[in-house]
Amino acid sequence: MTKVSIYEDNLRLSELVMMMLENTEGFEVTGVHQNCLNVLDDISKEQPDVIVMDIDMPEVNGLDGVLQVKQANKGIKVLMHTVFDDDKRLFECLKRGADGYILKRDSATMLIQAIKDVQNGGAPMSPAIARQVLQAFHQTESTKEYDLTEREREILQLLSYGNSYKLIAASTKISIETVRRHLQNIYQKLHVQSATEAVSKAFREKLVK
């Protein structure tokens, strides 16, 4: 039996979720709350396995609630159930320890399955949310340049080809001393100590081709 607590300030919706769970085999609703004001006392009394939590609630919202729950008991699974599909709230919830993120526009069947999945160690997300996470990941991977200037990227690329300082200077039409200064800046930005480390990191993080 999976014990579920619900945090939702929309009374009609919280009643619908409660009825849906009570009419589904394997679930027990241990509590329904309109905010996270007393969330630590609530979880101590109710001992839920899973919390279905809204974000936008009065007094103490779901962002603060998920953080409090996870700091007190990491074993409790927190499934965000919200209308918000923006990156800011999504990643803030995940950063604070949320185990899953489901949109209210998704079907009741998806919510039930998400509760089951999160209880079994999964990280359920609405399809739209999963796409945002993947897009953010790909964007981070492709744009992570450590604030390198265009010239620094050019020099790093030439360094990765195995060119000496002299050859780099000739290719870029700058002095060897200027090449050295650029490389020192590159090392500092990449948090490395040598050309070998810089090239290795550049290939690993796709900073060079």
C-alpha positions as CSV (number, residue, x, y, z in Angstrom):
1,M,0.0,0.0,0.0
2,T,1.4,3.4,-1.1
3,K,0.6,6.2,1.4
4,V,0.1,9.5,-0.4
5,S,-0.2,13.1,1.0
6,I,-1.6,15.8,-1.2
7,Y,-0.7,19.5,-1.1
8,E,-3.0,21.5,-3.3
9,D,-4.8,24.8,-2.6
10,N,-7.5,24.2,-5.2
11,L,-10.1,22.3,-3.1
12,R,-12.0,20.9,-6.1
13,L,-8.8,19.5,-7.6
14,S,-7.5,18.1,-4.3
15,E,-10.8,16.3,-3.8
16,L,-10.6,14.9,-7.4
17,V,-7.1,13.6,-6.8
18,M,-8.0,12.2,-3.4
19,M,-11.1,10.4,-4.8
20,M,-9.1,9.1,-7.8
21,L,-6.4,7.6,-5.5
22,E,-9.0,6.2,-3.0
23,N,-10.7,4.4,-5.9
24,T,-7.4,3.0,-7.2
25,E,-6.1,-0.2,-5.6
26,G,-2.8,0.1,-3.8
27,F,-3.2,3.7,-2.6
28,E,-4.1,5.3,0.7
29,V,-4.5,9.0,1.1
30,T,-3.0,10.0,4.4
31,G,-3.6,13.8,4.3
32,V,-4.8,16.7,2.2
33,H,-3.3,20.2,2.8
34,Q,-3.8,23.6,1.2
35,N,-0.2,24.8,1.8
36,C,3.1,23.7,3.3
37,L,2.9,25.8,6.4
38,N,3.1,22.7,8.7
39,V,4.7,20.3,6.3
40,L,7.2,18.9,8.8
41,D,4.5,18.1,11.3
42,D,2.3,16.7,8.6
43,I,4.9,14.2,7.3
44,S,5.8,13.2,10.9
45,K,2.2,12.3,11.6
46,E,1.2,10.9,8.2
47,Q,4.4,9.1,7.2
48,P,3.6,9.3,3.5
49,D,5.6,7.4,0.9
50,V,4.8,9.9,-1.8
51,I,3.7,13.6,-1.7
52,V,1.8,15.1,-4.6
53,M,2.7,18.7,-4.4
54,D,1.5,21.9,-6.1
55,I,3.9,24.8,-6.5
56,D,1.7,27.9,-6.2
57,M,0.1,27.8,-2.8
58,P,-0.5,30.5,-0.2
59,E,1.8,31.2,2.8
60,V,4.4,28.4,2.2
61,N,4.5,27.2,-1.4
62,G,5.7,24.0,-3.0
63,L,9.2,25.2,-3.7
64,D,9.8,25.7,0.0
65,G,7.8,22.6,0.8
66,V,9.9,20.2,-1.3
67,L,13.1,21.6,0.2
68,Q,11.8,21.2,3.8
69,V,10.6,17.6,3.1
70,K,13.9,16.5,1.5
71,Q,16.0,18.1,4.3
72,A,13.9,16.3,6.9
73,N,13.4,12.9,5.1
74,K,15.0,12.1,1.7
75,G,13.2,8.8,1.6
76,I,9.8,10.6,1.0
77,K,9.2,10.9,-2.8
78,V,7.9,14.3,-3.9
79,L,6.0,14.5,-7.2
80,M,5.3,18.1,-8.3
81,H,1.8,18.5,-9.8
82,T,1.5,21.9,-11.3
83,V,0.3,24.1,-14.1
84,F,3.8,25.7,-14.5
85,D,5.9,24.5,-17.4
86,D,8.5,27.2,-17.4
87,D,12.2,26.4,-17.0
88,K,12.7,28.6,-13.9
89,R,10.3,26.7,-11.7
90,L,11.0,23.4,-13.2
91,F,14.8,23.5,-12.5
92,E,14.3,25.1,-9.1
93,C,12.1,22.2,-8.1
94,L,14.6,19.6,-9.4
95,K,17.4,21.5,-7.7
96,R,15.5,21.4,-4.4
97,G,15.0,17.6,-4.6
98,A,11.8,17.0,-6.4
99,D,11.6,13.4,-7.7
100,G,9.2,14.0,-10.6
101,Y,7.3,16.8,-12.4
102,I,3.8,16.3,-13.8
103,L,1.6,18.9,-15.4
104,K,-2.0,19.3,-14.3
105,R,-3.2,19.2,-17.9
106,D,-1.9,15.6,-18.1
107,S,-4.4,12.8,-17.8
108,A,-5.5,11.2,-14.5
109,T,-4.0,7.9,-15.7
110,M,-0.6,9.6,-16.2
111,L,-0.7,11.0,-12.6
112,I,-1.5,7.6,-11.2
113,Q,1.3,6.0,-13.2
114,A,3.7,8.8,-12.1
115,I,3.0,8.2,-8.5
116,K,3.7,4.5,-9.0
117,D,6.9,5.3,-10.9
118,V,8.2,7.7,-8.4
119,Q,7.6,5.2,-5.6
120,N,9.5,2.6,-7.5
121,G,12.6,4.9,-7.8
122,G,11.8,6.5,-11.2
123,A,11.8,10.2,-12.1
124,P,8.5,10.6,-14.0
125,M,8.0,13.8,-16.1
126,S,5.3,15.0,-18.5
127,P,6.5,14.7,-22.1
128,A,6.6,18.5,-22.4
129,I,8.8,18.7,-19.3
130,A,11.1,15.9,-20.4
131,R,11.7,17.8,-23.7
132,Q,12.6,20.9,-21.8
133,V,15.1,19.0,-19.6
134,L,16.7,17.5,-22.7
135,Q,16.9,20.8,-24.6
136,A,18.5,22.5,-21.6
137,F,21.0,19.7,-21.3
138,H,21.9,19.9,-25.0
139,Q,22.1,23.7,-24.9
140,T,24.4,23.6,-21.9
141,E,26.7,21.0,-23.6
142,S,26.9,23.0,-26.9
143,T,27.3,26.5,-25.5
144,K,29.6,25.8,-22.5
145,E,32.6,27.9,-23.6
146,Y,33.9,29.2,-20.3
147,D,33.6,32.8,-21.6
148,L,36.4,32.3,-24.0
149,T,36.9,35.1,-26.5
150,E,36.9,34.4,-30.2
151,R,40.7,34.8,-30.3
152,E,41.1,32.4,-27.3
153,R,38.9,29.8,-29.0
154,E,41.0,30.1,-32.2
155,I,44.2,29.6,-30.3
156,L,42.8,26.7,-28.3
157,Q,41.8,25.1,-31.6
158,L,45.3,25.6,-33.1
159,L,46.8,24.2,-29.9
160,S,44.6,21.1,-30.2
161,Y,46.2,20.5,-33.7
162,G,49.5,20.1,-32.0
163,N,50.9,23.5,-33.1
164,S,53.8,25.1,-31.3
165,Y,53.6,28.6,-29.9
166,K,55.6,29.8,-32.9
167,L,53.2,28.2,-35.4
168,I,50.2,29.6,-33.5
169,A,51.8,33.1,-33.6
170,A,52.4,32.8,-37.3
171,S,48.8,31.5,-38.1
172,T,47.2,34.3,-36.0
173,K,49.7,37.0,-37.0
174,I,50.4,37.9,-33.4
175,S,53.6,37.7,-31.3
176,I,54.7,34.6,-29.4
177,E,54.4,36.6,-26.2
178,T,50.8,37.5,-27.0
179,V,50.1,33.8,-27.7
180,R,51.5,33.0,-24.2
181,R,49.3,35.7,-22.6
182,H,46.2,34.2,-24.4
183,L,47.1,30.7,-23.3
184,Q,47.5,31.8,-19.6
185,N,44.0,33.3,-19.9
186,I,42.7,30.1,-21.4
187,Y,44.2,28.0,-18.6
188,Q,42.7,30.2,-16.0
189,K,39.2,30.1,-17.6
190,L,39.4,26.3,-18.0
191,H,40.8,25.8,-14.6
192,V,43.8,23.8,-15.9
193,Q,47.6,24.1,-15.4
194,S,49.0,23.1,-18.8
195,A,48.5,22.8,-22.5
196,T,47.9,19.1,-22.3
197,E,45.2,19.6,-19.7
198,A,43.7,22.4,-21.8
199,V,43.5,20.3,-24.9
200,S,42.2,17.2,-23.1
201,K,39.4,19.3,-21.5
202,A,38.7,21.0,-24.8
203,F,38.1,17.7,-26.6
204,R,36.1,16.2,-23.7
205,E,33.7,19.2,-23.5
206,K,33.6,19.7,-27.3
207,L,35.2,23.2,-27.1
208,V,37.2,22.3,-30.2
209,K,36.4,20.2,-33.3
